[in-house]
Amino acid sequence: MEVEQAADGIDLLDDTCNLCHERLARYKMRAERSFYKAHREIQDLQAERRAQAKAEIEAQDEEDEAVRSAGPWTLEWVTDEDKAKNLNSDLPGPPDTSDASPDDLGEPFAG
């Protein structure tokens, strides 16, 4: 603005120009303060997040180390029969049809 006014031949020492320049300088200072305040807040939040992430990673590493040191680990061989026994142990058995008549059983499936 000063450069434009000087190029147009306006007296920069005029009281009217001084008031405009002072007002613009105040606006600029306010904008800069707001910017730097927001910038500091962002940096603080980023540092806080980094510290939190580091703490979570360290806690996970400690948990992993506790699991690793809890050994000794043993492996147990499980057969398919064992799996079937464990899976089917909670299931009900087939219905009792020993005293059922052929009429109770319904129509045969003719797939």
C-alpha positions in Angstrom: 0.0 0.0 0.0 2.9 2.4 0.8 4.6 1.6 -2.5 1.4 2.3 -4.4 0.8 5.5 -2.6 4.4 6.6 -3.1 4.1 5.7 -6.8 0.9 7.8 -7.1 2.7 10.8 -5.5 0.8 10.8 -2.3 2.5 12.3 0.7 3.3 9.3 3.0 3.8 11.6 6.0 0.2 12.9 5.7 -1.8 12.3 8.9 -4.5 10.4 6.9 -1.9 8.0 5.5 -0.3 7.5 8.9 -3.6 6.5 10.4 -4.2 3.9 7.6 -0.6 2.6 8.0 -0.9 2.3 11.7 -4.2 0.5 11.5 -2.7 -2.0 8.9 0.3 -2.5 11.2 -2.0 -3.4 14.1 -4.0 -5.8 11.9 -0.7 -7.4 10.8 0.5 -7.8 14.4 -2.8 -9.3 15.5 -2.7 -11.7 12.6 0.9 -12.7 13.3 0.1 -13.2 17.1 -2.9 -15.4 16.2 -0.8 -17.4 13.7 2.1 -18.0 16.2 -0.3 -18.9 19.0 -2.1 -21.4 16.8 1.3 -22.7 15.6 2.4 -23.3 19.2 -0.8 -25.0 20.1 -0.4 -27.4 17.1 3.2 -28.1 18.1 2.1 -28.9 21.6 -0.7 -31.2 20.4 1.7 -33.0 18.1 4.3 -33.5 20.9 1.5 -34.8 23.2 0.4 -37.3 20.5 3.9 -38.4 19.9 4.4 -39.0 23.6 1.2 -40.9 23.9 2.0 -43.1 20.9 5.5 -43.7 22.3 4.0 -44.7 25.7 1.5 -47.1 23.9 4.3 -48.7 22.0 6.4 -49.1 25.1 3.4 -50.6 27.0 2.8 -53.1 24.1 6.6 -54.0 24.1 6.4 -54.6 27.8 3.3 -56.8 27.4 5.0 -58.7 24.6 8.1 -59.3 26.7 6.0 -60.5 29.6 4.3 -63.0 27.3 7.7 -64.1 25.9 9.2 -64.6 29.3 6.2 -66.4 30.8 7.3 -69.7 29.0 8.3 -72.4 28.7 5.8 -73.1 26.0 4.7 -76.6 25.1 3.0 -77.9 22.0 0.3 -80.5 22.2 -0.7 -82.7 19.3 -4.5 -82.6 18.7 -6.1 -85.0 16.3 -9.2 -84.4 14.2 -11.0 -86.9 16.5 -10.2 -84.8 19.6 -11.4 -81.7 17.8 -14.7 -83.4 16.8 -15.2 -84.6 20.4 -14.7 -81.1 21.8 -16.8 -79.4 19.2 -19.7 -81.9 19.4 -19.8 -82.3 23.2 -22.2 -79.4 23.6 -24.5 -80.4 20.8 -27.7 -82.3 21.5 -28.0 -85.8 20.1 -30.4 -87.0 17.5 -34.1 -87.4 18.5 -35.1 -90.7 19.8 -37.2 -92.5 17.1 -37.1 -96.0 18.5 -40.8 -96.0 19.3 -41.9 -93.9 16.3 -44.2 -95.4 13.7 -43.7 -94.9 9.9 -46.5 -92.3 9.9 -44.6 -90.2 12.5 -41.5 -90.0 10.3 -43.3 -88.2 7.4 -42.7 -88.5 3.7 -39.4 -89.8 2.5 -37.1 -87.3 0.8 -37.3 -87.6 -3.0 -34.4 -85.2 -3.8 
